[in-house]
Amino acid sequence: MSNVNYTEDNIRSLDWKEHIRIRPGMYIGKLGDGSAPDDGIYILLKEILDNSIDEYVMGFGKKIEISITEDEIQVRDYGRGIPLGKVIDCVSKINTGGKYDSKAFKKSVGLNGVGTKAVNALSNYFLVQAYRDGKTKKAEFNQGELINDHKIGASSETNGTLTVFKPDGEIFKNYKFRNDYVENMLWNYAYLNAGLRLVFNKKTLVSKNGLLDLLNNKTNEETNRYPIIHLKGDDIEIAITHGNQYGEQYYSFVNGQNTTQGGTHLNAFKEALVKTIRDFYGKNYDPKDIRASIIAAVSVRVEEPVFESQTKTKLGSTDMGPKGPSVRAFFSDFLGRELDNFLHKNPEVAQAIQKRIIQSERERKEIAGVKKLANQRAKKANLHNKKLRDCRIHYNKSSRKYSDQDLKSTTIFITEGDSASGSITKARDVMTQAVFSLRGKPLNCFGLTKKIVYQNEEFNLLQHALNIEDSLDDLRYNQVVIATDADVDGMHIRLLLLTFFLQFFPDLVRNGHLFILETPLFRVRNKQKTIYCYSDEERQMAINELRGKPEITRFKGLGEISPSEFKDFINENIKLEPVILNKETDIETLLEYYMGKNTPKRQLFIIDNLKVEKDIEKEEEANVPEAVVQA
C-alpha cells in the first residue's frame, strides 16, 4: 500500500467561483456543445430568463428582448430592475437574492440564489446593468471576478435589467447556439405567460391563449381525434387531445419551468386522468388504453417547489405548498370536477375519446399475440449474437434503469455492417458508449402497425436494445445516434431508421434523444499536418492551408476509417446533428411525402435534386487539380 501523506495542507476551501467552475454539472447539468436542448449553454440562458419571467409574473414589465450573436447573449427585461446597491451582490454572492421572501416571490422558479452566479462564473465575460428610477448601475466580470465596477449614474432608460454574457470556451468547448432550441424555449415561456412579448433577434413571440396555443402549434387539427380540451383554474392549466400517433406526448411545467423529466405533478395528472375517465364511462379501462396517443400540456404553480436538481427538470414536491393539499389530491379534485363537467357538456368529445380508447384496446390485444414470442426471440438472440456491444456503466437490472446522472452520459451508435461497427467498437469509450449493428437495410415501416415491430427481427432487437418496448421512461441511452455511411446506401438506411423512430417512437425524437453522427468526408494531409474535413468547403480550405500537393482521401464508408482515427470523431470532438421536430412539423404528412407512394410531386423533387455518386466524385477531383486523390 502506497504511503500518501494526508495533512492540513491537503484540506482547502473553494470560493464560490472555483466550486462552480470545477463542478459545473452540479449547477447546470451536463456541458455539451449546444447540439442537445439540455446542454449547458441553454441552461445559462434559462437562468437569466427565469429572473426576467419572475418580474413579469409579479406584474412588472410586459416585454423581454433576447439577442444571440455567434458567442454573445443579451437579455433585457423591463421589470423593476435590481436595487442599485445590490447589483454586484446579486450576481456574485452565493445565496443572495430577493426570492427568499415568499411573500414577494411565493411561486417563483429561481429560489436558491445560485443561477445567475453560475452564469457569471461560467462566462469569460459577464455584464449586468440595472436601470431604476432614472439611475443606473453597471458591473463587469470575467469568470466571476469583478473587473469593472461602474459608479451609479443618471439614465433615461426604462426600468429593468440588462444582462450580457459570453459562455467560457474553456468549459463549453466548440459550442454553438441553435436557434430552434432557443426559440422552442422562448415559445414555452410565451405559452405560460399569456400576453408577455418575447423579442428574439427582432422576431416577436407572443401567446394569447396559453396552453391552448401550445397544443394548437404542436398538433394537426386534421389528425386530432377531437377539438382540444382547455381547462383553467387557480394555479393550474391543462390542455388535452388525442391523435393517431403511437406513444404518449406530454408538455409539463411548474412555475413556468419546463419540467422535461416530469415529476410528481405529471404523475398526478396521469392518475387523475385515468380515474376521471373510468368514473365517467363506468368502465375499468386499462390506463395504457386511456393514455394511448394522448397529447397533453400541464402547467401548475407550486409554493416553494422542490426540484430534484439545480436544472429544475423534475418536480419532487409532494404538496402544493407548506399549507396546501397534496399534489395528487389537487389534480384529482380539479380533473374530477372540471374534466367531468366538460365531458357531460360535450357528448361528441366524450364519444370520440371512448372510440379512441376502444381502438387502442383492440390494437393492444392484437399485439399481445406476437409480443410474447418476440420477447423470447429477443432474449435468445441476446445470448447468441453480438448485435449489441453494451456499455459498462452501472445499470440496475432489477429496475431496468440507470441513475439520472449516469443516463445523461450514455450513447448508443446504430451502425450498418460489421466493418463500421467494428471500428466504432474498438474506438468507443466502453464505459458510456454502446454499439448496435444492423444487418442489411431495415424494412420501410411507413403505414404499418406496431405489430411489425415485434414481427421484424431487426426492429424487435433494436427496441429491446434501447429498452423502449413499454415506455420511453425506460430508455437505456440518452443519445441514440444513427451512424451510417455518407453514400447513397447509407442515406437510405438513415431514412429508413428515421421512419422507424418517427412512426413508432416519436417521443424519442421530440425529447431530443435522436442524432445523426457526422463523420469526416475527407482527410487532407502532408508530412507535417493532417486535417479532417466535413464538407467540400472545408476540404478546399485545408488544401489552401497545406499547399503543395497534399494527399486527399475520400472516406466513402465508416469501415474505411481506422479505429485510431475514429477515437477523435466519437469522443471529445464528436459532431452530432440533432434530429429536430419543429412546431410546424406534422409527422404523418412528412412520412407520407418521403416514404409513401411515389407521387408526381416527389418524383419532381428527386429529379431536381438527383446527383449520381460518380458525378460527385468527378466534381471533387476536378476541384483538386494538384492533389493526390486516393480511393
MIVOKOL-476617 format. One record per atom (N, C-alpha, C): z, x, y. Coordinates in pm, whole numbers, plus 50000, padded with zeros to 5 digits. Example, Ala and Ser with C-alpha at 12.3 -4.5 7.8 and 13.67 -1.06 7.14 Angstrom:
BEGIN
507805131949431
507805123049550
507805132049670
507085128549775
507145136749894
507875129050003
# end
This chain:
BEGIN
500005008549881
500005000050000
500005008950124
499105006450221
498985015050338
500205013550428
500515024450498
501675024550588
501205021050729
501385008650771
500945004050902
502165001650990
502195008251105
503315006551197
503244992851264
504384986351272
504474973351338
505654974051435
505344976351563
506384978451664
506164969051781
507024970951883
506884962852005
505524964552069
504904976352049
503594978852109
502504969852051
502754964451929
501764955651866
501824941351921
502884938251993
503054924752047
502534924252189
501634915052217
501124913652354
500954898952387
501054895952513
500864882252563
499554881652638
498734871752602
497454869952671
497634860452787
496954863352900
496964853253005
495944842452969
495914831653047
495084820053010
493614823652995
493094832553081
491674836153076
491334843652947
492184853352913
491944861152792
491964852452668
492944843352663
493064834952544
491844826052527
491374820052635
490194811352627
488974819352585
488824831452638
487634839452608
487674845252466
488884848252416
488994853452280
488894842352177
489414830352210
489414818952118
488724806852181
487454808252220
486784796952287
486674784452201
486604786352068
486464774951978
487624765251987
488814770152025
489974761352038
489804751552153
488954755352250
488834747452373
487524739452381
486454745052327
485164738252340
484444736352208
485124738452095
484464737051966
483554748951940
482404746551878
481514757751845
480764762551969
480224774651962
479504780352075
478044775652074
477224781251985
475824776951974
474974781852089
473684778452082
472734782852184
472094771152259
472614759052236
472044747352303
471094739452216
470864743852090
469934736752003
470564724451938
471894723251944
472594711551890
473354704452003
473474691151997
474074683752108
475564686452129
476244692052027
477664695052043
477914709852067
476874717452103
477054731552136
477874733052263
478514744652275
479494746852382
479004744752523
477754748152552
477284746852690
477294732252737
477084722952644
477134708752681
478584704052698
479504710152623
480914706852638
481404711552775
480924723052822
481284727852955
480864717553061
479624712853051
479144702853146
479974690153136
480284685953014
481054673752994
482434674753057
483084686353047
484424687953104
484414685853255
483364690753320
483264688853465
482954674253496
482024668353421
481644654353445
482814644753423
483644647553323
484764638653294
485664636753416
485874647553491
486694646453612
486044637453715
484724638753729
483994630353825
483984615753782
483824613553651
483854599853598
485214593453620
486284601153600
487624595753622
487804591053766
487204598253861
487274593954001
486584580454019
485424578853955
484704566053965
485514554753904
486124557353787
486924547153720
488094542853808
488624552253885
489734548953975
489264541954102
487924540554118
487394533054232
486894541554346
486624554554319
486194563454427
484884570254392
483844567654472
482554574154452
481674566754355
480494562554400
479584554954313
478374563154269
478374576154302
477224584554266
477694598454226
477034603854124
477274617754082
475904624454070
475754636054129
474494643454125
474634655554034
473694657053942
473714668053847
472364675153853
472394688253864
471134695753858
471334707853767
470294710753690
470334722153598
469054730253616
469214742853654
468084751953653
468164759653522
467534771153515
467494778353387
468894781853336
469774786353425
471104790653379
472244785953469
471934777553569
472964773253662
473084758053665
474324753253665
474594738953665
475364735453791
474954724553856
475674719553973
476044704953950
477294701553981
477764687853972
478454684354103
477954674054169
478534669654297
478924654954284
480214652254299
480644638254298
481084634254437
481324621254456
481704615954587
483014608254575
483924614154497
485264608554483
486134612854600
487434613954573
488364617354681
488364632154716
487864640454626
487924654854647
489284660254606
489304672354548
490574678554510
491394681154636
492694678054637
493524681654753
493324696354787
493024699354914
492554712654952
493534723854918
494814721154927
495794731554898
495934734654750
495314726554665
495444728354519
494114731254451
493084734454528
491754736754471
491784748154369
492374759554408
492404771054318
493274768254196
494434762154218
495334759154106
494684750154003
493924740154048
493334730253957
492274736153864
491694747453903
490654753253817
491074766553755
492294771153784
492684784353733
494124785353686
494874774653692
496244774853640
496334764753527
496594769853407
496614761153290
497704750553304
497424738753249
498364727353256
498674723153399
497644724353484
497754719553622
496684709053644
497074697453697
496104686853724
496794674653780
495984664553811
496534652453870
496634641053772
496494643953641
496414633153543
497664631853457
498694639153492
499934637753417
500704625453464
500364620653584
500954608253635
500174596653576
500734590153475
500004579653403
499664567753490
500344566253605
500024555153694
498674557553762
498394570153792
497134573353861
495964574153765
496184579953648
495094581753551
495534576553414
495914563853408
496514558053289
495584558653168
494274556553191
493334556253080
492204566253104
492634578353136
491694588953167
491234595953040
490164604053054
489674612052942
490404625452937
490374632553049
490984645853053
492434645053093
493324647152997
494744645353025
495554658353020
494974669052962
495814680552935
495634692153033
494784690653137
494674700953238
494034713853191
493224713253084
492634725353027
491134726353056
490414715153052
488954715153052
488294723653158
488614721253286
487964728453394
488304743253390
489514746453348
489914760553337
489074767653230
488784760453121
487954766353016
486544769253068
486004760053147
484674762253206
484704774553295
485744775553374
485894786953465
485934800153387
486794800653285
486964813053209
485724817053132
484914807153092
483734809853009
482444810553090
482564812053222
481394813153310
481414826753380
480234832753392
480204845153468
480104842753617
479904830053656
480054826053796
480524811553798
481554809053879
482114795653889
482524793254034
482034782454090
482354778754228
482894764554230
483954762554304
484464749054326
484664747154476
484204735754527
484334732754669
484724718054685
485824715854754
486314702354777
486054698354922
485604685954939
485384680255073
486374668655088
487164669255194
488224659255208
488544656855354
488224644955400
488604640455536
488224650455644
486954654655643
486444663255749
486754677955732
487364681755621
487664695855595
487144699755458
487004712955435
486514717655306
487214730455264
487334732355134
487924744455077
487044749054960
486714762054958
485824767354855
486454779754792
486244781254660
486704793154589
485664796954485
485494810154463
484524815154366
485224824254264
484734823654140
485374830854031
484324837953944
484774848053873
483974854553770
484824855753645
484414849153537
485164849153411
486644845453434
486864835953524
488204831153552
488954838853658
488424850553700
489074858553804
488604854053941
489534851554031
489194847654168
488534859454238
487324857554288
486624868454356
486394865554504
486524852954543
486324849554684
487114837054718
488154838654797
488994827454839
488674824054984
487854813855003
487444809955138
488554802055207
488654803855335
489654796455412
489204781855430
490164773155451
489854759155479
489104758355611
487994750955612
487194749655734
486784735255758
486114733155869
485644719755904
484394716455823
484164703355800
482994699055725
482584685055767
481284682655767
480764669255796
480314662255668
480554668655554
480134663155424
481014651355383
480434642255304
481184631055247
482224636355148
483354629755141
484414633855048
483884635454906
484484644754833
484094646854694
484284661254654
483734664854538
483884678354485
482544683554435
482254696154465
481074703054414
481524713954319
480934714254201
481214724854103
479904731254062
479864744554067
478674752154025
479144762453923
478434763553811
478814773953714
477614778853635
477744791153586
476744797253500
477444801653371
477134795553257
477774799753131
477584814553107
478604820953055
478604835353033
477704838952915
476674846752941
475734850852838
476344859552730
477484865752758
478164873752655
478734864852546
479094852552582
479704843152488
478674833452432
477814828052520
476764818652477
475454826352474
475164832552360
474004841452350
472704833552342
471734837852424
470384832052424
470414816852439
471314811852524
471454797352537
470334791252622
470104778652596
469094771252671
469494756652674
469584750752792
469884736452805
468654728252768
468864718052688
467784708752653
468004695852729
467034692252812
467184680552899
467394667752820
466824666952698
467014655052615
468484652752585
469194663552551
470614662352519
471424658752643
471104665352754
471834662652879
471614648252922
470354643752916
470054630252960
470724619752871
470784622452740
471464613152649
472954612252684
473574623652713
474974623752754
475174615552882
474274617452977
474404610453105
474164595453090
473214591653003
472994577352979
474254570852922
474954577952833
476194572452779
477224570052889
477314579452982
478214577353096
477784565153177
476464563453193
475954552053271
476264538853202
476044538153071
476324525752997
477794521853005
478654531953004
480094529253001
480684526753139
479884529153241
480364527353377
479294519953457
479144506953425
478084498853486
478174499853638
477034502753700
476984503853845
477014518153896
477504527553816
477534541653855
476114547353854
475774554553962
474444560953970
474604575753937
473884580153836
473854594253798
472464599653830
472394609653914
471114615353955
470974628953889
470094629753788
469904642153713
468554648253747
468594659853811
467354666453855
466434656553926
467034648654015
466364638854103
465934626054031
466264624753902
465974612453828
467254603953822
467164591353862
468344582753867
468534574953738
469744575553687
470124568053567
471214558153606
471004545453577
471984535253611
471884523753512
473004517553480
473054506253389
473764494653456
473244482653438
473864470753495
474654462853390
474234464053263
474824455553159
475564463353050
475974475653079
476814483252987
476234485152849
477024482052746
476624484452608
475454475752564
475234464752632
474044456652603
472794464752635
472804471952748
471684480552783
471534491852680
472664497452635
472614508252537
471874503752412
472284492252357
471644487652233
470204483252256
469914477752372
468524474152403
467634486552405
468184497852453
467414510252459
467374517652326
468324514952238
468394521952110
467724514151997
467364501452022
466794493251916
465454487451960
464784481451864
463504475051889
463694459951873
463424452451978
463624437951976
462874431351861
461714437051825
460894431051719
461514432951580
462274443851561
462854446551429
464324442451420
464944439051532
466314433951526
466304420251457
467274417651372
467314405251296
467764393351381
468384396051494
468824385451585
469134391851720
469164384051829
469484389651962
470854396451962
470984406852040
472214414752044
473404406152087
474494407052012
475754400452047
476524409752140
476894404852258
477594413252357
478934406752390
480024413652356
481374408152376
482174417552465
482874411852564
483684420052655
485064413852671
486074422552684
487434418152709
488184428952783
489464427152806
490264437352872
490324449752784
489824460852837
489864473852769
488984474752645
488054465252628
487174465952511
485814459852542
484764465952485
483394460852497
482674464152367
481944454452314
481254456152185
479864450052193
478884456752135
477534451152120
477114453151975
476534442651915
476224442851771
474864436451744
474114442451652
472954435851592
472724442051455
471804436351378
471374442051250
469874444351257
469424455251195
467994458151191
467484458051048
466434465951024
465864466950889
466054480850829
466654489950908
466774503850864
467874505350760
467834516850690
468894519850596
470054526150673
471254524350620
472424530650679
473064522250788
474164527350842
474894520950949
474804529851073
474624523751187
474404531351310
475434527051414
476294536751456
477364533451549
477324542851670
477664537151785
477884544851907
479304541251953
480234550951941
481624547551970
482174555952085
483034549752164
483544555952286
485014552452307
485754562052362
487144559852401
487314565152543
487734556552634
487944560552773
486724567752831
485544563052793
484314568952845
483844581252770
484594585552670
484234597352591
483474593152465
482314599552441
481514596552323
482174602852200
482854594652121
483554599552002
482584600051885
481814610751879
480744611951780
481264612251638
482534615851619
483124615851485
483974603451460
483874593651549
484594581151529
486084582451550
486854577551453
488304578051464
488924564551435
490164562851476
490914550751441
490284538151500
489674539151617
489084527251680
487854522551604
487014531951557
485804527951483
486174522451346
487164528551282
487644523251154
488194509151171
488924507051281
489494493851308
488404483551333
487334487751402
486214478651427
485554474451295
485304484151206
484664481151078
485504471450996
486804473850990
487704465050914
487714450950973
487824450251105
487894437151173
486594429451158
485464436551163
484164430151146
484064423751007
484414431350904
484344426350766
485234414050750
486454414850800
487394403650786
486884391150858
486384393050980
485884381551058
484694374850990
483764383050939
482574377650871
482984370150743
483864376150665
484324369650542
484994356350574
485864356250675
486574343950711
485624333250762
484614337450840
483684327750898
482864320750790
482334328650695
481484322850590
482274317950470
483564321650463
484374317550350
483924323850220
483364336050229
482874343050110
483364357550113
483684362749995
484224376249985
483094386549970
482244387250072
481114396550068
481604410950060
480804419549993
481114433749986
480974439850126
481944448250168
481864454350302
480554461750327
480014468450223
478764475850239
477604466450272
477604454450214
476534444850241
476654438950382
477874437250429
478094432150565
477624442250668
477904455050641
477614465350741
476244471850721
475544468950613
474224474950590
473284471650705
472614482050757
471624480550865
472234476250999
473564477151013
474184473251139
473904483851246
473774479251368
473684488051485
474714482851583
475714490951614
476804486151698
477254496851796
477674492351912
478274501052012
479674495752042
480654504752042
482054500752057
482694509652163
483274503452263
483974510952367
485354504952387
486364513652394
487744508952411
488454518552506
489404513052583
490214521452671
491654521452621
492154533452596
493484535252536
494364542852635
495594538452649
496514545552736
497044558052667
496934569452736
497384582352682
496824584852542
495484585452530
494874587152397
495204600752335
495254601052203
495444613452129
494164616252051
493494627252084
492284631152013
492624642151914
491744643851814
492024653551709
491584667651743
490954669351861
490594682851907
490384682452057
490314694352119
490114695252262
488784689052304
487774689352213
486464683852248
486414668552243
487504662152197
487694647752207
486584639652138
486164643952019
485104636751948
485634627251843
486964627151821
487544618251721
488924613451766
489094600251776
490374594751819
491384594951706
492604599351739
493674599351641
494754589251670
494734583151789
495774573551827
495794561651733
496994557351696
497124545351613
497504533151696
497924535451822
498324524551911
497494524752038
497394513352104
496634512252228
497374518652347
498634521952328
499444528252431
500884528352387
501754534852465
503174535652427
503824522052402
503384511852475
503974498552459
502944488252412
501784493152369
500724483952330
500694480852182
499814471852139
499664468651996
498984480051923
498974479451791
498234489451715
496744487551739
495984498351721
494524497651738
493934487651640
494414487451516
493904478051415
494164463651455
495384460851502
495724447151542
494914442851663
494684452151756
493924449151878
492494444951843
491834452551756
490444449251717
490404436551632
491354435151542
491384423351456
491534410551538
492394411151637
492614399451723
491374396451808
490774406951865
489624404951954
488414399451878
488044405951768
486864401351693
487134388051623
488354386451571
488704373951505
488594361951598
488754364451726
488664353751825
487254352951886
486784364151944
485534363952022
484284363151934
484204371051826
483024370451740
482974357251664
484124352551619
484174339651550
483684328451642
484154328451768
483704318351865
482204319151887
481684331451899
480254333351923
479434327651808
479834330451684
479074325851569
479104310651556
480224304451593
480274289751591
479354283751697
479224290451810
478384285351919
476914288851901
476614298451815
475234302951795
474884302851646
474684290951589
474454289751444
473204297151396
472174298451483
470964305451440
471254320351418
472144326251499
472534340151480
473374341451352
474294331951332
475124332151211
474264331351086
473214323351091
472314321950977
471554334950951
471124341651059
470384354251045
471274365250986
472534365651027
473464375650973
473684373350824
473874360750786
474104357850645
472874361150560
471704358650614
470464361850543
470354376850520
470764384850622
470694399450608
471704404350505
472884398250502
473914402050405
473434399450263
472844387750241
472354384050108
471224393450063
470354397350157
469274406650125
469844420350084
470844424950157
471484437850125
472154437249988
472764426049959
473434424149831
472414425049717
471264418649735
470224418749633
469674433049613
469424440249723
468894453849713
469894463149646
471174461549677
472214470049618
472274468049467
472144455649422
472204452849278
470964458049207
469824457949275
468604463549216
468744478549195
469334485349294
469514499749286
470534503449178
471544495049162
472624498049067
472084500848928
470964494548894
470394496348760
469904510448735
469384517048838
468844530648820
469814541348868
470824537148945
471744546749007
472544554648904
473074547648802
473914554148702
473124564748626
471904561348586
471064570848514
470704582748601
470434579948731
470084590648825
471254600248845
472454594948852
473644603348868
473834612348747
473574607048629
473694615048507
472674626348507
471434623048549
470394633248556
470754644248655
471324640148770
471684649848873
472774659348824
473784653948753
474864662348702
474314672248598
473434667448513
472844675948411
471984686848476
471224683148578
470364692648647
471184703448717
472314699548774
473164709248842
473674719948747
473844716348619
474354725848521
473264735448473
472014730848473
470974738548404
469864743848495
469914741448623
468874747348707
469464754048829
468624760648903
469104768149020
468464762849148
468244749849154
467644744249276
468554746149396
469864745349374
470824746849483
471614759749467
471464768649565
472354780249573
473364777049681
474534772949639
475534767749733
476214778949809
476854775349920
477664784949993
479074785149935
479864794949974
481144797149908
482344792849992
482114787750110
483224783650195
484014772650124
485304771950149
486174762950072
485714748450082
485564742349965
485144728349954
486134721049866
486724710449917
487724702749843
487004693349746
487014696649619
486254688749521
486824674849500
488134673349518
488724660049497
488334650349608
488334655249734
487934646549846
486444647449873
485774657249810
484334659849828
484014662549974
484904670050041
484694673150182
485174687250217
484564692650325
485114704550388
486104699850494
486884709250546
487654706150666
486664704950781
487044697850889
486134696051002
485674709451059
486594719251064
486254732251121
485274739651032
485504739350899
484594746150806
483214739650806
483204726350814
481924719150810
480994723550922
481544726051039
480724729751155
479934742551132
480424751151044
479764764051023
478764764050909
478584752750840
477734752450720
476294748650750
475384754850676
473944752450690
473304752350552
472334743350531
471534743750410
470064744850449
469344754150386
467904755850408
467144749050294
466244740150328
465384733750229
464054741050231
463744748050120
462564756650116
461564751650013
460364757350021
459314754149924
459054766449837
459144764849707
458754775649617
459844786249597
459654794349491
460654804249452
460684816449544
459494820649595
459464832949675
460204831149807
459964819749872
460644817250000
462134815649980
462514807649880
463944805449856
464614818449813
463874826849742
464444839749701
464724848649819
463804849349914
464014857650033
465204852850115
465264839650137
466364834150217
467694836050143
467674833950011
468904835249933
469484849449944
468614859549940
469084873449949
469554876950091
468994870250192
469304873850331
470434865450391
470764854150332
471704844650392
473134849950397
473954843150476
475404845050473
475934836350359
476374842350251
476724834650131
477954825750154
478744828650256
479924820450281
479564806950343
478564806750429
478304794450506
476904788750490
475974796050425
474594791450416
474184788950272
473624777050247
473144773150114
471624771950117
471004772249998
469544771149988
469204761049879
468294751749913
467794741949815
466284744049802
465824746249680
464414749449657
463654737249605
462594733649677
461734722549636
460734727449531
460284718249448
459234721349352
458004713349392
457054720049454
455834713349498
456074704049617
455054695949645
455144686949759
455924674349723
456834670149813
457584657749787
456654645649795
457144634549745
456404621949748
456394616349891
455284610249931
455254602850057
455974589550033
457174588550087
458024576950056
457924565850159
456994566850254
456904556450356
456594542750294
457354532850333
457144519250287
457794516150154
458384526350089
459044524149961
460514520449982
461104514149883
462524510349895
463394522149850
464694521049877
465604532049844
465724534549695
465234525349616
465234527049471
464504539849431
463494543449511
462674555249478
463484568049492
464514567949577
465344579949594
466044583549464
466404573649387
467074576049259
466074578549146
464894572849156
463884574349050
463144587649060
462984592849185
462274605449205
463254617149190
462954626249098
463914636949067
464214645749187
463184649749262
463414658549377
464304651849482
463984639249516
464784632149615
466224629949565
466354626749439
467674624049383
468544636649389
467974648049349
468734660549351
469034664849495
468114662149588
468344665849727
469484657849788
469484644649764
470564636549822
471914640349760
471924644349632
473164648849570
473614662349627
472654671049651
473004684149710
473634682249848
473094672949926
473624670350061
474884661650057
475104654949944
476254645949926
476204634050022
475014628250038
474854616850129
474504604050054
474744604249924
474394592549842
475124579949889
476424581249916
477214569549951
477424567950102
477594579150171
477884578250315
477574591450382
477074590650506
476824602750583
478134609850618
479244602550611
480554608650637
480864619750536
480194619250419
480454629250315
479484640950320
478634641650423
477634652250434
478274666050416
477694674150325
478294687150292
477924698150389
476864696350467
476404707050555
476164701550695
476624708850795
476484704150933
475034704950980
474344715750937
472944717550977
472064717150852
471134707750853
470154706450744
468834711650799
468364722750746
467224729950805
466024729550713
464924724050763
463664724150689
462994737650714
462814745550607
462254759050620
460984759950537
459844756850600
458564756950529
457614766850595
456554770250522
455574779850574
454874774250698
454414783550782
453694779550903
452194778650875
451834771050769
450424768550739
450244753650715
449054749550676
448764735350661
449644728950555
449784735750439
450624730250332
452084729250377
452554739550446
453934739550494
454194728250592
453234725950681
453374715050779
453384701450708
452584700250604
452534687650530
453864684950461
454434695350398
455734693850333
456804690250435
456734696650551
457684693450659
457594678750697
456384673750709
456184659750748
456704650150640
456504653750514
456994645350404
458524645050400
459144656350428
460614656850432
461164648950551
460494650150665
460894642350782
460814627350752
459764623450681
459604609450643
460754604950553
461124613350457
462244610350367
463534607850446
463854616850537
465104615450612
465064603750710
463944602150779
463844591150875
463834577550807
463214576850688
463104564150616
464444559750557
465144569250491
466334565450414
467664570150473
467624580750554
468864586050611
468694588750761
468304578550839
468044580750983
469274585451060
470484581751014
471694585951084
471854601051083
471374607550978
471454622050970
470664628251084
469524622151119
468694627051229
469314623251363
469724610651375
470304605951503
471544613951542
472314617951443
473564625151471
473374640151487
472114644451496
471834658351531
472034668451421
471824664351293
472034673651181
470744679951129
469574674851170
468314679551111
467584689151206
467124700551150
466474710851229
465244716351156
464374722651234
463224729951179
463474744751204
463344752951099
463534767351116
462274773451178
462454780551287
461354787851349
461384802051296
460314806051230
460214819851182
459044826451255
459074839651268
458014846251345
456644844751279
455654842851362
454274842051312
453664855951299
454144865351383
453544878651386
454634889451392
454294901051338
455084913151359
454174923351424
454554927951541
453764937851616
454614950551623
454064961851573
454894973951572
454044986551584
454704996851636
454175010451628
455275019151568
455155032051577
456145040751513
457505040351581
457535036051707
458795036051781
459495022551783
458735011551776
459354998451800
458674987351720
459474977351682
458964965451613
459344953051693
458364944351718
458614931851792
458134920151707
459014910151689
458654898051615
458274887251716
457164880251689
456614870651786
456514856851724
456904846751803
456934832951755
455764824651808
454894830751885
453724823651938
452644833751970
451434828851995
450324837552030
450584844652163
451254837252256
451554843252387
452514854952371
453544853352285
454494864152262
453814876052196
452874873152107
452134884052041
451354892252142
450674885152236
449884892152337
450764900752427
451944895452461
452884903052543
453374915552469
453594914252337
454034925752256
452954936452249
451694932052236
450564941552231
450484949252362
450654941852473
450594948352604
451744958252622
452904954652567
454074963352581
453934976152498
453444974852375
453364986452286
452104994752310
451054988352365
449804995252400
449205002252278
448175010552304
447565017952195
447025008752088
447255012451964
446825004351850
448015000351765
448744990251808
449884985951727
449394979051600
450214979751499
449934972851374
450424958451386
449554948851353
449914934751365
449854928151229
450934921551192
450994914151067
451134899451098
450294891151036
450394876551050
451124871250927
452344865750949
453104860150838
452574846150808
452004844450689
451494831150653
452494823250572
453434829850510
454434822950429
455784829650440
456834822050415
458184827450424
458394838250319
457704836950205
457854846750098
457334860450135
456504861250240
455954874050283
456944881950369
457994875250416
458994882050499
460074887550408
460324900450416
461294906750327
462704902050359
463604902250258
464984898150282
465654905950394
465364918850405
465984926850512
465544922050649
464284917850660
463824912250787
464394898250811
464484890750704
464964876850715
466384876150771
467184886550745
468564886550795
468594884550946
467604889951017
467564888451162
467204874251205
466524866751118
465984853751159
466864841951121
467794844051027
468594832450983
470084834351008
470454845151072
471874846951104
472084846751255
472474857751315
472834857451457
471684853351548
470464857251514
469304854351600
468494842351551
469104833551474
468374822251419
467814813351529
466584808651509
465964799451604
465724786151533
466414776051579
466294762751519
465764752951621
464784745151582
464264734651668
464854721451621
465704714951702
466324702451656
465314691151648
465484682451551
464664670251541
465394659551621
464814655651733
465494646651827
464784633251830
465554622551819
465024609051836
465344604551979
464314603052060
464524598152196
464904583452193
465474578652304
465914564852308
464744555052296
463514559852325
462354551052313
461764550952172
462204560252086
461594561851955
461944550251862
460924543951806
461114533851703
460624539951571
461554541851478
461244549151354
460134542351275
460204529151264
459214521951182
457804523751237
457664522751369
456354524551432
455874538851417
456784548351435
456454562551424
455934565951285
456654561651182
456254564751045
454974557451006
454804545151054
453584537451025
452364544951076
452484550951196
451344557951257
450984570551178
452024578751146
451744591751084
451624591150932
452344581950867
452404582050722
451854569450657
451444559750736
450894547350683
449424548650650
448734537350648
447304537450616
446544544850726
445444551250685
444684559550778
443864550850873
444484546450981
443854537451076
442824544951162
441864537751223
440884544351312
441554552251423
442684547251474
443394554051582
443884567851536
444434568251413
444924580951362
443764590151326
442664584651276
441504592951244
440994600151368
440954592951482
440514599051608
441474610151651
442774607751631
443784617851667
443564630551584
443304628951453
443114640451365
441854648051405
440764640851430
439504647351468
439654655151598
440344648951696
440514655351827
441384667851819
442304668351721
443254679451715
443044688751595
441964686351520
441744694051398
441324708351429
441994717751363
441584731751368
441734737451228
440654742251170
440714747851036
441444761351044
442234764250940
443074776350943
442224788950960
441034789350898
440194801350911
439734803351055
439484792151125
439084793151265
440214798951349
441454794951317
442624800151390
442734815251369
442514819651242
442604833851212
441534841651290
440334836051299
439264842851372
439624844351520
440214833551575
440644834151715
441674845151736
442614845951641
443674855851651
443094869951651
442164872651559
441584885951550
440744889051673
440044879051724
439204880951842
440034884651965
441254879951970
442124882652084
442794896352076
442604903751964
443274916551947
442224927051912
441374931052010
440264939951979
440694953751934
441864958651976
442284972151941
443424972251839
443694961051780
444834960251689
444394961551544
445304966251463
445094966551319
445724953951262
444914945251202
445404932551150
445504933350999
446714930650947
446914930650804
446884916550749
446514915250623
446514902150558
447934897350542
# end
